[in-house]
Amino acid sequence: MSRPATGIENPSLVGRSVPRQDAREKVTGAAAYVADLHLPGMLHGRALRAEYPHARILAIDPRAAREQEGVAAVLTAADVPGVNRFGRVTADQPVLADGKVRYLGDVVALVAAETPEAAERALGLVRVRYEPLPAVFDPLEAMAEGAPEVHDGRNNVLAHVKVRKGDVDAAFAAAEVVVEGTYTTPTVDHLYLEPEGAVAVPAPDGSLTVWAPTQAPFAVRAAVANALGLPAHRVKVIQTTAGGGFGGKVDAAMDTCARAALLAQATGRPVRLIYGRRESLLGSGKRHAAAVRHRLAASRDGRLLGVDIQVYLNKGAYASVGGVEPPAGGLTVKSAVHAAGPYEIPNVRVDVYNVYTNLPYGSPMRGYGVPQVCFATESQVDDLAHRLGMDPLELRRLNGFQPGSTTATGQVLDQSVGYQETLHRAAEAAGWSGGRRPEAPRPGTGRRAGGNGGGELLLRGQFRPRQRFCHGLHLLDRRGPDRSADGPGRAGTGVPDGFRAIRGRGPGGSPGAGQHTGARHGRRPRQLDDHRLAGRHPRRERRADGGTGGAADPGAPRGCAGGPGGASAGRTGAAPLPRRPAADRPGPVAQAHPEL
């Protein structure tokens, strides 16, 4: 069937290779990262970390540090003017530690100084007296009676999520084959090439602008506003190019931005706070370590009858997204919903515990609680295939989801289900035949290797969020190019390119013709003679290009928030930050862009 005439040539680019809009900037060095930003009079921030994984703070004496030459401010918890807590969902993490420290990454004091060297010297002069407390590092130990409380007055179990379906005990009693196993996965750091950082710029009217490589500018705005005791509209967050994120630059950006903003507010000067690699590893969130106890019941012909799973996630010191609240129901819910895998199993019992310990906090990382349980379940399916003498691919085909299947949470899959087709295509691509794929020599060894694996992405069935979120808008206009807008931060996942593919070819014939407005930041800011423009409040108005939004800041760089083609969290206008002098940047970058 031919498409109706639309007047638009090749209206869809979905599924085609489209050049990325930010590719040239990144490969030529034109993209501005937060460490590239520089302002006249800018101070350098540093953070003093805890000396113990669990200890009470008896006293902090910053007097010697404050008297150090070149030091503009030394801040402790007593200097936080607003709420001294932040968190992606549950706000239980202090901006500056008060009362006690719960892991080695906690920050007990901040320093702002004229030079990085002066800031480092001042850190060594801050005196902190601690009372060390017993620490706990394993979730099972943290759940034991009498275990040290990471958060005083509350149980160490942050969340316990259950999934129940059918009669699991009866299924195991009737099973002809039972496979049992215990699986562990380690803590994993995101290890993005660019460590966490932020630049905070105060304005004469008391408002503040923060530049940072955040994945969640609106969450960062809320954290900064709460810490500073400001209404949200007095804080503007602008996303710089993110040198990697993978889920990690949500919570991590909240702490760096809030701390840089505190120093900027206290000194009345721009402050840049950049973490080193060691403190990034020490203080940032990680993929949750997990221990999974897994029992799988089946009949002799390979039909899965029941599954019984207990998952123990190492939450670390703070909640982040580990609870059961929206968005997305929390990481603990994700693990529980996905634990049984992409298989139709009539009897399911899953218990997932997310448990506080004195380790770095667990945060979002690609897969968001699923890789841990997926690893355990797919390993069990492989073991069951071995016990039955059955091709593991055929075992998955026999039990895998298809239209009409019911998930562990009771959701009926009455729409498209791609699992069986995925198995078929993967088997063809791998040359899988006769129970195993043809083995190939390992490069340089002469040895042969084989293996298999699986993954899934399931809907949540009975689990429904209590909030609705709007991530994008696509406007079709018969009179001219389509327009689209989106709100997610930029972390290299190609959101603008997705909208561009959806728009297809516009009347002008160019791929993705039309206008897209979003948090498209990262181009090099232009030099301003006066960076104190940050106090302006743009009006809500319709722009000449047909879009709506705050009045564009003529000094802001194109593609950055506050400038043409950009957006940001907050309504306070902000001037862009000048780049470092060319002499301070790597040679190839300066050569590629001599005009900068």
C-alpha distance (Angstrom), angle and dihedral (degrees) to the residues before:
residue distance angle dihedral
M1 . . .
S2 3.78 . .
R3 3.78 120.8 .
P4 3.80 118.8 -108.6
A5 3.76 114.6 -101.3
T6 3.81 111.5 -92.4
G7 3.77 102.5 166.3
I8 3.80 88.1 -117.7
E9 3.78 120.0 110.2
N10 3.83 114.7 -132.5
P11 3.82 93.5 -11.6
S12 3.79 96.3 -163.5
L13 3.79 131.9 58.0
V14 3.80 93.3 175.0
G15 3.79 109.3 133.8
R16 3.79 93.9 18.0
S17 3.76 128.8 107.5
V18 3.80 108.2 -100.3
P19 3.82 121.2 -177.9
R20 3.79 109.8 -111.2
Q21 3.77 114.7 -111.2
D22 3.80 94.2 -135.8
A23 3.80 97.1 42.4
R24 3.81 98.3 96.9
E25 3.80 93.1 47.5
K26 3.78 92.3 52.8
V27 3.79 100.5 43.0
T28 3.82 92.9 45.5
G29 3.80 94.6 46.5
A30 3.79 94.0 -114.9
A31 3.81 94.3 122.5
A32 3.81 112.8 101.9
Y33 3.79 116.3 -132.3
V34 3.77 121.1 -165.8
A35 3.81 93.1 -104.3
D36 3.83 88.2 58.3
L37 3.79 93.5 61.3
H38 3.79 118.5 102.8
L39 3.80 134.9 176.5
P40 3.79 133.0 -175.4
G41 3.78 109.4 -97.7
M42 3.79 92.9 14.1
L43 3.81 117.0 163.1
H44 3.79 126.2 -146.4
G45 3.80 119.4 -123.7
R46 3.78 128.7 -150.2
A47 3.82 132.6 -178.4
L48 3.81 128.2 -139.4
R49 3.82 110.6 -142.0
A50 3.80 129.3 -151.8
E51 3.80 121.0 -86.8
Y52 3.81 94.9 -147.7
P53 3.82 133.5 41.2
H54 3.81 89.9 -131.1
A55 3.79 124.9 15.7
R56 3.78 144.0 128.1
I57 3.79 116.7 -111.0
L58 3.78 107.2 -128.5
A59 3.80 98.6 176.0
I60 3.81 142.7 -14.0
D61 3.82 120.0 -155.1
P62 3.83 112.8 -170.2
R63 3.83 97.1 164.7
A64 3.80 97.9 105.1
A65 3.78 91.1 48.0
R66 3.79 92.6 50.2
E67 3.79 90.9 53.3
Q68 3.80 92.4 53.6
E69 3.81 114.1 114.4
G70 3.79 112.9 -101.8
V71 3.82 95.0 19.8
A72 3.80 114.3 128.8
A73 3.82 100.1 179.0
V74 3.79 143.6 -1.4
L75 3.79 113.5 -165.4
T76 3.81 133.2 -168.3
A77 3.80 132.7 176.2
A78 3.80 89.6 -79.8
D79 3.81 88.8 64.9
V80 3.82 96.8 57.2
P81 3.84 104.4 110.4
G82 3.79 96.4 -165.1
V83 3.79 135.8 30.2
N84 3.80 111.4 -28.5
R85 3.80 94.1 -148.1
F86 3.79 136.7 80.6
G87 3.78 137.8 169.7
R88 3.80 139.9 154.7
V89 3.80 92.0 -112.5
T90 3.82 108.1 -15.2
A91 3.82 111.8 42.9
D92 3.80 100.3 -144.4
Q93 3.84 101.6 122.9
P94 3.83 118.0 95.4
V95 3.77 120.1 -131.4
L96 3.81 85.3 -144.5
A97 3.80 119.0 12.9
D98 3.78 114.8 -101.3
G99 3.78 124.5 -177.0
K100 3.78 96.3 -3.8
V101 3.79 145.5 -1.6
R102 3.81 120.4 -118.1
Y103 3.80 102.4 -169.7
L104 3.79 138.6 7.2
G105 3.79 91.6 -97.5
D106 3.80 95.2 63.9
V107 3.82 113.1 117.7
V108 3.81 115.6 -134.1
A109 3.83 99.5 175.8
L110 3.80 141.5 13.1
V111 3.80 128.3 -147.9
A112 3.80 130.2 -163.3
A113 3.80 118.0 -168.9
E114 3.79 141.5 161.7
T115 3.80 93.0 -103.9
P116 3.81 135.2 21.9
E117 3.81 89.1 -117.1
A118 3.80 92.9 55.0
A119 3.81 90.0 48.7
E120 3.82 91.4 51.8
R121 3.80 91.8 49.5
A122 3.79 91.1 50.2
L123 3.81 92.0 52.7
G124 3.79 89.2 60.6
L125 3.79 90.6 54.9
V126 3.82 96.4 56.4
R127 3.81 107.4 102.3
V128 3.81 118.1 -149.7
R129 3.82 125.3 -178.9
Y130 3.80 115.9 -155.5
E131 3.78 138.0 -172.4
P132 3.82 104.0 -148.8
L133 3.81 115.0 -134.9
P134 3.82 131.4 -161.6
A135 3.80 109.6 -85.9
V136 3.79 131.3 -150.2
F137 3.81 124.4 -153.5
D138 3.82 105.9 170.6
P139 3.83 122.8 71.4
L140 3.80 94.3 -139.9
E141 3.80 90.6 51.5
A142 3.80 89.8 45.9
M143 3.84 89.7 55.4
A144 3.80 93.3 52.2
E145 3.78 119.9 106.5
G146 3.80 111.7 -91.6
A147 3.82 94.4 18.7
P148 3.83 115.9 150.9
E149 3.79 111.7 -88.8
V150 3.80 111.1 -121.1
H151 3.82 89.4 -163.6
D152 3.77 110.7 33.9
G153 3.78 115.7 -114.8
R154 3.79 98.0 14.4
N155 3.77 137.9 88.2
N156 3.81 115.8 -100.8
V157 3.82 91.1 -124.0
L158 3.79 104.1 96.7
A159 3.80 94.3 -177.7
H160 3.80 139.7 0.4
V161 3.80 116.1 -167.4
K162 3.81 122.9 -172.8
V163 3.80 132.0 -162.4
R164 3.81 117.4 -167.9
K165 3.80 129.3 -178.6
G166 3.80 129.0 159.0
D167 3.84 126.3 -28.5
V168 3.80 108.4 -44.9
D169 3.82 96.6 178.8
A170 3.81 91.7 54.0
A171 3.81 90.6 48.0
F172 3.79 92.4 55.4
A173 3.80 91.9 45.3
A174 3.82 90.0 55.4
A175 3.82 96.4 40.8
E176 3.81 120.5 115.8
V177 3.82 92.4 -160.5
V178 3.82 129.1 31.9
V179 3.79 123.2 -174.7
E180 3.80 119.2 -165.5
G181 3.79 129.8 -174.6
T182 3.79 144.3 155.7
Y183 3.79 117.6 -140.9
T184 3.78 132.1 -172.8
T185 3.78 130.7 -165.3
P186 3.82 123.6 -167.6
T187 3.76 134.3 -125.7
V188 3.82 109.6 -87.7
D189 3.80 125.7 -160.1
H190 3.81 118.9 -144.6
L191 3.81 88.6 -132.5
Y192 3.79 94.7 -166.6
L193 3.80 112.7 -175.2
E194 3.80 91.0 -118.7
P195 3.82 113.8 60.6
E196 3.79 120.3 -142.8
G197 3.79 119.6 -73.2
A198 3.80 146.5 147.8
V199 3.79 141.6 -166.9
A200 3.81 116.1 -147.3
V201 3.81 122.0 -164.6
P202 3.83 121.5 -169.4
A203 3.80 121.3 -150.7
P204 3.81 127.6 -144.7
D205 3.81 91.3 -111.4
G206 3.81 92.4 57.9
S207 3.78 96.9 -102.0
L208 3.78 120.7 123.6
T209 3.80 140.2 -148.1
V210 3.80 123.4 -153.8
W211 3.80 125.8 -165.0
A212 3.81 115.5 -161.2
P213 3.83 143.4 142.5
T214 3.79 92.7 -109.5
Q215 3.78 127.1 157.8
A216 3.81 91.5 -154.5
P217 3.82 112.1 41.0
F218 3.80 94.6 172.1
A219 3.81 93.1 52.1
V220 3.80 88.6 48.6
R221 3.79 91.1 50.3
A222 3.81 90.3 53.8
A223 3.82 92.0 48.8
V224 3.82 93.2 49.1
A225 3.81 93.6 45.4
N226 3.81 91.9 49.5
A227 3.80 93.7 48.3
L228 3.80 93.2 47.7
G229 3.80 95.1 42.0
L230 3.81 91.6 -121.1
P231 3.81 130.3 134.8
A232 3.79 111.2 -104.6
H233 3.80 94.9 -111.5
R234 3.82 89.0 62.5
V235 3.81 91.3 63.9
K236 3.80 124.4 70.6
V237 3.80 121.7 -168.6
I238 3.81 119.7 -163.3
Q239 3.77 120.6 -169.5
T240 3.77 116.9 -133.8
T241 3.78 120.9 -161.5
A242 3.80 107.8 -65.7
G243 3.78 114.2 -130.6
G244 3.79 90.1 -151.9
G245 3.78 129.9 -37.6
F246 3.81 115.5 173.3
G247 3.82 90.2 179.7
G248 3.80 94.0 -52.4
K249 3.78 98.9 98.8
V250 3.76 95.0 70.3
D251 3.81 104.6 73.0
A252 3.81 91.4 21.9
A253 3.80 91.3 55.8
M254 3.79 90.8 48.3
D255 3.80 92.3 59.0
T256 3.81 97.6 42.5
C257 3.80 93.0 46.1
A258 3.80 94.4 46.6
R259 3.80 91.7 48.2
A260 3.80 95.2 45.3
A261 3.80 88.9 47.7
L262 3.81 91.9 52.2
L263 3.80 90.4 54.4
A264 3.80 92.5 45.9
Q265 3.79 92.3 49.7
A266 3.81 92.3 47.1
T267 3.82 94.9 49.0
G268 3.80 101.2 31.9
R269 3.80 88.7 -132.3
P270 3.81 135.9 100.9
V271 3.81 112.7 -87.6
R272 3.78 129.9 -163.0
L273 3.81 117.1 -158.3
I274 3.81 115.4 -174.2
Y275 3.80 121.7 171.3
G276 3.78 120.9 -138.5
R277 3.77 120.9 -127.6
R278 3.81 93.9 -100.9
E279 3.79 94.6 53.8
S280 3.79 90.4 41.8
L281 3.79 88.9 58.4
L282 3.80 90.7 42.8
G283 3.78 100.2 45.9
S284 3.79 110.7 26.6
G285 3.81 128.0 90.2
K286 3.80 122.4 -92.4
R287 3.78 139.7 -159.7
H288 3.80 105.4 -84.3
A289 3.79 115.4 -99.3
A290 3.80 109.5 -131.4
A291 3.78 142.9 -163.8
V292 3.83 114.8 -158.0
R293 3.81 126.2 -167.8
H294 3.79 107.7 -163.3
R295 3.82 133.1 -174.8
L296 3.80 121.0 -179.8
A297 3.83 124.6 -170.5
A298 3.81 123.5 -160.9
S299 3.80 143.7 163.5
R300 3.79 121.8 -113.1
D301 3.82 91.3 -100.5
G302 3.83 91.4 57.4
R303 3.79 102.0 -99.3
L304 3.80 111.0 147.2
L305 3.80 109.6 -126.8
G306 3.77 105.1 175.0
V307 3.79 146.7 -14.6
D308 3.80 131.9 -152.7
I309 3.81 115.9 -167.6
Q310 3.80 135.1 175.3
V311 3.79 117.8 -172.8
Y312 3.81 124.2 -169.5
L313 3.81 113.0 -166.3
N314 3.81 120.1 -164.9
K315 3.79 101.3 -130.3
G316 3.78 95.9 -177.4
A317 3.79 120.4 -152.8
Y318 3.82 101.9 -38.0
A319 3.80 138.9 38.8
S320 3.82 103.3 -124.2
V321 3.84 101.9 159.0
G322 3.79 95.5 -24.7
G323 3.78 98.7 111.1
V324 3.78 131.2 78.0
E325 3.80 99.2 -100.3
P326 3.81 126.6 110.8
P327 2.96 142.5 -64.1
A328 3.77 94.9 83.9
G329 3.79 92.4 -17.8
G330 3.78 94.5 -79.8
L331 3.77 130.6 -77.2
T332 3.81 93.3 -83.0
V333 3.81 90.3 59.4
K334 3.80 90.7 48.3
S335 3.80 91.1 55.1
A336 3.80 92.1 48.4
V337 3.80 95.2 47.7
H338 3.81 93.6 48.8
A339 3.81 98.3 39.3
A340 3.82 96.4 95.5
G341 3.80 91.3 52.6
P342 3.83 129.2 -139.1
Y343 3.80 91.3 -45.2
E344 3.79 132.9 114.0
I345 3.79 102.5 -123.6
P346 3.83 117.2 169.7
N347 3.81 96.0 -152.8
V348 3.80 121.2 44.1
R349 3.79 134.6 169.1
V350 3.80 117.9 176.4
D351 3.80 129.0 170.0
V352 3.80 119.7 -177.7
Y353 3.80 120.1 -173.0
N354 3.81 121.8 -169.2
V355 3.78 106.6 -162.6
Y356 3.80 133.2 -167.3
T357 3.82 117.2 -123.9
N358 3.81 135.6 162.8
L359 3.81 94.5 -97.6
P360 3.83 130.3 99.5
Y361 3.78 108.7 -64.2
G362 3.78 121.6 -96.4
S363 3.78 112.4 -114.6
P364 3.81 138.4 173.5
M365 3.79 115.4 -62.3
R366 3.77 128.3 165.8
G367 3.79 108.2 -60.0
Y368 3.80 92.8 26.1
G369 3.80 101.1 -133.1
V370 3.81 96.4 -27.8
P371 3.85 105.6 93.6
Q372 3.81 91.4 64.7
V373 3.80 95.7 55.4
C374 3.81 93.3 35.0
F375 3.80 89.8 57.4
A376 3.81 91.2 53.0
T377 3.81 96.6 44.9
E378 3.81 95.9 45.5
S379 3.81 90.1 47.2
Q380 3.80 88.8 53.2
V381 3.81 91.9 50.0
D382 3.81 89.6 52.1
D383 3.81 90.9 49.5
L384 3.79 90.9 48.9
A385 3.82 90.7 51.2
H386 3.79 89.2 52.2
R387 3.82 91.7 49.5
L388 3.82 91.2 50.2
G389 3.81 95.0 42.3
M390 3.79 87.5 -123.0
D391 3.79 132.9 141.3
P392 3.84 105.0 -100.6
L393 3.79 89.4 -140.5
E394 3.81 92.0 55.2
L395 3.80 90.3 46.8
R396 3.80 89.3 55.8
R397 3.80 92.0 46.5
L398 3.79 90.5 51.2
N399 3.81 94.3 53.3
G400 3.80 104.1 24.4
F401 3.78 124.8 116.1
Q402 3.78 120.2 -88.4
P403 3.82 133.3 164.5
G404 3.81 108.6 -55.0
S405 3.81 95.4 25.8
T406 3.80 120.0 135.6
T407 3.80 118.6 -135.1
A408 3.80 126.5 -138.8
T409 3.81 89.3 -95.6
G410 3.80 93.9 52.7
Q411 3.79 99.0 -101.4
V412 3.82 114.2 145.9
L413 3.81 110.4 -141.0
D414 3.78 98.3 -138.7
Q415 3.80 95.5 155.6
S416 3.79 133.2 60.9
V417 3.81 114.3 -36.9
G418 3.79 114.9 -170.0
Y419 3.80 101.3 -175.4
Q420 3.80 98.7 99.7
E421 3.79 92.9 45.2
T422 3.79 89.8 48.7
L423 3.80 90.7 53.9
H424 3.80 90.8 48.9
R425 3.80 94.5 49.8
A426 3.81 93.0 43.8
A427 3.79 91.0 51.6
E428 3.78 91.4 50.3
A429 3.81 92.8 47.6
A430 3.81 91.7 48.5
G431 3.80 94.4 45.0
W432 3.80 89.7 -122.9
S433 3.81 111.4 -176.8
G434 3.77 137.8 157.2
G435 3.76 97.0 4.7
R436 3.80 99.1 -47.5
R437 3.76 137.8 45.4
P438 3.83 121.0 -109.4
E439 3.77 108.9 -84.3
A440 3.80 119.5 -121.7
P441 3.79 127.4 -159.4
R442 3.78 115.5 -99.9
P443 3.81 108.7 -116.6
G444 3.78 111.8 -93.5
T445 3.81 96.2 0.2
G446 3.80 108.1 72.4
R447 3.83 86.5 -137.2
R448 3.76 123.4 124.4
A449 3.76 126.6 -127.1
G450 3.79 136.0 -165.6
G451 3.78 137.8 171.3
N452 3.77 147.4 137.4
G453 3.79 140.2 -145.3
G454 3.77 144.2 170.8
G455 3.77 144.7 -149.6
E456 3.76 140.8 -170.9
L457 3.76 147.7 -163.0
L458 3.80 113.7 -157.6
L459 3.78 134.5 -178.4
R460 3.76 116.3 -116.6
G461 3.79 100.3 -119.0
Q462 3.80 109.0 -170.7
F463 3.82 93.2 15.5
R464 3.80 109.4 89.4
P465 3.80 127.7 175.6
R466 3.78 119.0 -116.8
Q467 3.79 92.2 -139.2
R468 3.78 136.1 53.2
F469 3.77 122.6 -135.4
C470 3.79 129.3 -160.4
H471 3.78 114.4 -152.0
G472 3.79 104.8 168.2
L473 3.77 147.7 7.5
H474 3.80 129.3 -156.0
L475 3.81 118.3 -166.4
L476 3.81 120.1 -163.5
D477 3.79 114.9 -152.3
R478 3.81 122.1 -171.9
R479 3.80 90.6 -164.1
G480 3.77 97.9 56.5
P481 3.81 148.2 -21.2
D482 3.78 118.5 -21.7
R483 3.77 118.1 -105.8
S484 3.79 128.3 -145.8
A485 3.78 136.2 178.9
D486 3.78 136.0 -173.6
G487 3.78 140.0 -175.7
P488 3.83 108.4 -152.6
G489 3.78 118.6 109.8
R490 3.79 121.2 -110.9
A491 3.79 118.3 -102.7
G492 3.79 101.7 151.8
T493 3.81 97.1 -82.6
G494 3.81 94.3 119.6
V495 3.82 102.2 -118.3
P496 3.84 93.4 159.3
D497 3.79 89.9 48.6
G498 3.80 90.2 53.7
F499 3.79 91.4 54.4
R500 3.78 88.9 45.2
A501 3.80 90.3 55.1
I502 3.79 91.3 48.5
R503 3.79 91.3 51.1
G504 3.78 89.9 51.6
R505 3.79 118.6 -177.5
G506 3.76 117.7 -10.7
P507 3.81 127.6 -150.7
G508 3.78 89.0 -82.9
G509 3.79 90.0 64.3
S510 3.81 95.3 -124.6
P511 3.81 118.5 128.7
G512 3.78 111.4 -93.0
A513 3.79 93.6 -0.2
G514 3.77 113.2 -177.7
Q515 3.76 136.8 67.1
H516 3.80 127.2 -62.7
T517 3.79 122.6 -172.5
G518 3.75 121.1 -170.2
A519 3.77 147.4 116.0
R520 3.79 89.4 -54.7
H521 3.76 101.7 155.5
G522 3.75 136.5 150.4
R523 3.80 108.9 84.1
R524 3.74 116.5 126.8
P525 3.79 111.7 -82.7
R526 3.78 116.4 -123.8
Q527 3.78 123.2 -119.5
L528 3.81 115.5 -96.4
D529 3.76 123.7 -160.4
D530 3.79 89.9 -145.4
H531 3.80 117.2 32.0
R532 3.79 91.8 -178.3
L533 3.79 92.2 90.4
A534 3.77 89.7 101.6
G535 3.78 95.1 104.9
R536 3.79 99.5 70.6
H537 3.80 122.0 115.3
P538 3.80 110.5 -151.0
R539 3.77 118.3 -145.2
R540 3.77 123.5 -119.2
E541 3.77 104.0 -106.9
R542 3.79 144.4 143.5
R543 3.76 111.5 -95.7
A544 3.77 124.8 -135.8
D545 3.79 89.8 -110.4
G546 3.79 91.0 62.9
G547 3.81 97.9 -103.4
T548 3.76 127.0 115.1
G549 3.76 129.6 -132.8
G550 3.74 143.7 91.5
A551 3.76 118.1 -27.2
A552 3.78 109.3 -83.2
D553 3.77 116.4 -107.7
P554 3.81 103.5 -125.9
G555 3.77 90.7 -150.9
A556 3.78 96.2 51.8
P557 3.80 117.4 101.3
R558 3.77 117.2 -102.7
G559 3.78 110.4 -98.3
C560 3.81 92.3 23.2
A561 3.77 125.2 106.0
G562 3.76 111.8 -86.3
G563 3.81 91.2 28.2
P564 3.80 135.0 83.4
G565 3.79 112.1 -62.1
G566 3.78 95.0 13.0
A567 3.78 140.9 96.7
S568 3.76 137.5 -171.8
A569 3.76 145.1 179.2
G570 3.75 110.2 -81.6
R571 3.76 137.0 31.5
T572 3.77 101.0 -119.3
G573 3.81 112.0 109.0
A574 3.79 117.8 -119.9
A575 3.74 137.3 -167.3
P576 3.79 117.8 -128.3
L577 3.75 119.2 -108.7
P578 3.81 120.5 -112.2
R579 3.77 120.1 -118.1
R580 3.75 124.4 -111.9
P581 3.81 113.1 -89.8
A582 3.78 112.2 -84.0
A583 3.79 90.7 -114.8
D584 3.84 89.4 63.4
R585 3.81 94.8 51.8
P586 3.79 128.3 80.2
G587 3.78 113.2 -81.3
P588 3.82 99.1 -117.7
V589 3.81 91.4 54.3
A590 3.80 93.1 51.1
Q591 3.81 90.9 45.9
A592 3.79 92.8 50.0
H593 3.79 91.2 51.4
P594 3.82 109.5 26.2
E595 3.80 90.5 164.1
L596 3.79 89.2 65.9
